[in-house]
Amino acid sequence: MAMNNSVTEFILFGLTQDAEQQKAISGIFLIPYLLTLLGNSLIVVSPMYFFLFYLSFADACFSTTTATKLIMDALFQEKTISYHECMTQVFAVHFFGCMEIFVLILMAFDRYAAICKPLRYTTIMSRRVCIMLVILAWVGSCIHSSAQIFLALKLPFCGPNVIDHYFCDLQPLLKLACMDTYVINLLVVSNSGAICMVSFMLLLISYVVILYSLRNHSAEGRQKALSTCTSHFIVVVIFFGPCTFIDTCPPTTFPVDKMVAVFYTIGTPLLNPLIYTLRNAEVKNAMKKLWCSKL
């Protein structure tokens, strides 16, 4: 329990201990992080798509939660993080990560309604319904992250305080706990792993239904629908692949785990706005109008 801890701060091992490599890491990840903020901010200020706004917001916050600490540690060689900051980071990582999952599901439902129920789309996906769905996504994310932080606060730390990662997460923390973590690890995997697997299966089913319904559409309608769905499906795959790998693996940190974590905490938030803007003509036109109006 948190009150029995003799550890008041942790040391983040990071991606490497080599001083020269750390300087390179700060530059390597600073540029993608700034591009992530820029790309997602452009989508946030563009009033084109309701759910895309929340996906970009979650992406920007998700990347900020992890990338800023990695960059600052590499720049200033300061790798300590207090116990309370660590717990806050655990909560934030799971909150915004889960928020992204739920928003992707809502976007898939929106595509299903638009393609399979075009005449009833405005009724099914009214402004009120969309707002209620987003509120449910926020509540669901809060419940998930609260469960994760509850498990983290149950872990007593009395010895080593070096986290073999570049941010605080439950799996690396389980290795440092002064207790048998078998049951807690099962709860962690069943919580995060189940959300990833069930959500991914729901998304796959929705795309199968959408593809099946497209057989009755015109060639132009199929092409437009497939263009939108392809962008969304690419985002789903590049996010859920690494996320599922991390959330279902045992509490043992392998070198590849950090690279996978880098991809879905820094790489995916950078790729999402690029995928949506490059593959969607309407988004590109909206961006051009926004850019011209600002100039």
N, C-alpha and C positions, 0 to 999 in steps of 0.2 A: 504494500500500500504506500501511497505517496508520502504519508506522514512518517513512515518507518525508514525512509531512504537516508542513507549516509552520503549519497551522491547528489551534489547540488548543481553540477554542470557536466556536460559531455564534451568529448573531443571528436570532431568529425574527421575521419581518416581521409575523406575526399577521394578523388580519382587517382591521385598519385602523391608520393612524398618528395619527389624530385623538385627542387626549387625552380630550375629552369623550365621544366615541363609545366609547373603551376602557372608561371607567368604566361606561357603560351596558351594555357587553358583559359585564362581570364580573357584574352583577346579572342580566342576561338569562339567562346560562348557569349561574349558581350554583343557581338554583331548580330548573331541570330536572335538573341533576346530582344534587342532594339527593333529588329525587323518584325518580330512577333508582335510587339506592342504597336508598331506602326500599322501593320496589316490588319490586326484585329480591331484597332481603334477606328480605322477607316470604315470597316463594316459596321461597327457599333453606331457611328454617327450617320450612317446611311439608312434611311427609313424604309428599305426595300422589303426585308423579310423579318417577320416577328420572331420566329424561333432562332434564326441565324444570329440575331442580336445577342441572345442569351448564350448561344454556343461560343461566340467570339468573346463575350465577357468572361465566361468560365475558362476559356483557353488562356486569356491574358492573366487572369488571377492564378490559375493553376501553374503557369510557367513562372510567374513572379514569386510564388511561394517557394519554389525550389531553386530557380536559376540565380536569383539575386544572392542567396547565401553562398552558392558555389563560386560565383564571380568574385564576391567580396573576400571570401576566404583565400582564394588564389591570389588576389591582389595584395592583401595585407598580411598574409601568413597567419591570420587569426582564425583558428578553427574550433574555438570553443563555442558552445551554445548552452545556455542555462537550462535547467530542468523544465521550467515553466515555458520557456521559448520552444523547447523541443516538443512538449505536449501540444502547444499551440500549432506548431508546424504539422504534427500528425493530424490534428483536427482539420486544418485547412487543406492539406493534400487530399484527404479522403472526401471532404465536402465538395471541393471544386471538381475533383475527378468523378465523383458520383453524379454531380450536377451535369457534367458533360455527357455521361452515359444516358441519363434520363432525357436530356434535350435531344440527343440523337434518336431516341425512341419516339419522342414527340414529332420530330421532323419526318420520320418514316411514316407515322400515322397521318401526318399532314399530306404527304405525297400520295398515300393510299386514298385518302378522301378526295384529293384533287383529280386523280387518274381514274379511280374505280367508281366514284360517286360525283361526277362533275356537276350534275344538275342540283345536287343537294349540298355542294361544298360550302357555300356561304352560310348555310344553316348549321351544318355540322361543325365547321370551324369558325364560328362567329367570334367576335372580339372577346366577348365574355367567356366563352369556352376556352379560348387560348390562354387568357389570363388565369383561369382556374387551373388549367393543366400545368402552367408554369409554377403556380403556387404549390401544387402537389409535388412538383419536381424539387422545389426548394425544401419542402417539409420532409420528403423522402431522403434527400441528401443530408439534412440535419440529423435525422434519425440514424442513418448509417454511420455518419462520422461521430455521433454521440456514443454509439455502441463501440466504435473503435477506440475512442479516447477513454471510455469506461474500462476497457480491457487493459489499455496502456497504464492507467492510473493504478491498476491492481498489481502491477509488476514492482517488486522491491529490488532496489539496486544497492549493493553493498560492497562491490569490488571494482572490477575493471570498468572504465567509463569511456573507452574508445569505441565509437560506432564505426564499423567498417562500411561506411557509405558516405555520400555527400549531402544527405538530408536525413532527418529523423523519420523513421517509419517503423511499423510494428515488428516486421520480420527481423531487422538488425537488432532492435531492442530486446527481442526475446532471447537472443544469444547472451545478453549481459545480465539478465534477471537472475537473482539468487533464489531460484525456486524451480520446481519441475513445471515446465511450460507446455507440456504435451496437450493438456485440455484446452488451454488458452489458444494454442496454435490451431487446434481443430476448430475452435470458435471463429478465429480470424479467417481461416481458409473457407469455412462454410459461409461466413458473412460476405466477405469481398468476392471470393470465388464464385459463390452462387449468384450474386448480382451480375457479375461479368458473363457467366455462362448462360443464365436464363435470358438476360438482355440480348446477348448475341443471337441466341436461338429465335427470340421474338423478331429480331430484325431480319434474320434470314427468311423466316416464314412470311413476313410482310412483303419482302422482295419477290418471293416465289409467287404470292398472290397477285402482286402488281404485274409481274411479267406475264402471268397467265391471262390477266384481263386485257393486256395490250394486243392480244391476237385479233380483237374486234375493232381496233383503232385503225385510222388511216396511216399511210406510210409517214406522212409529215408529223402526225400526232405521236406515232411510236418513236420517231427520231427525237422529238422534243422531250418526251417523257423519259426516254432512255438516257439522254444527256444529263438531265437533272438527277436521275436516280443513280447514274454511274458515279457522279461526283460524291454523292452521299455514301454510296457503298464503299468507295475508296477510303473515305474518311473513317468509316466504321472498321474496315479491315486493319488499317494502320494504327488505329487506337486500341482496338480490342485484342489484337494479336499479342503485343508486348504486355498489355495490362493483365490479360489472362495468365500469361507465363509467370509474371511476378506474383500475382495473388494466389496462385495455386501451387507454387513451389514450396518445398520444406524450408524451415527456418535455418538455412545454411547459405551464406553469401558466397557466390561464385563470381569470378572476374566478369563473366558475361552478364551477370545480373545488373551491374552498374551501367554497362553499355545499353542494355535494354531499357533501363530506367531513364537514361539520358534521352533515348529516342522518344519515349512516350510523355516525358515531362517537358522536354525542350523542343524536340524535333516535330512532334505531332502538332502542337499549337502553332508552330511556324508554317507547317504545310497546309493546315486547314484553310486559312484565308486564300492561299495561293490556288488550291484545288477549286474552291468555290468561285473565285473570280476568273480564273483562266478557262474554266469549263462552262461557265454560265454567262451567256450573252447579256441577259437582263442585269445581272450584277455588274458586269463590266460597263454597261451603258450608264448605270446609276453612279458608279465610281467616277466616270468621265464627267457627268453632269455636276457631281459634287465638287470635283477638282476644279472645273471651269468656274463654278460659282464662287469658290474660295479665291481663285486668282483674280 
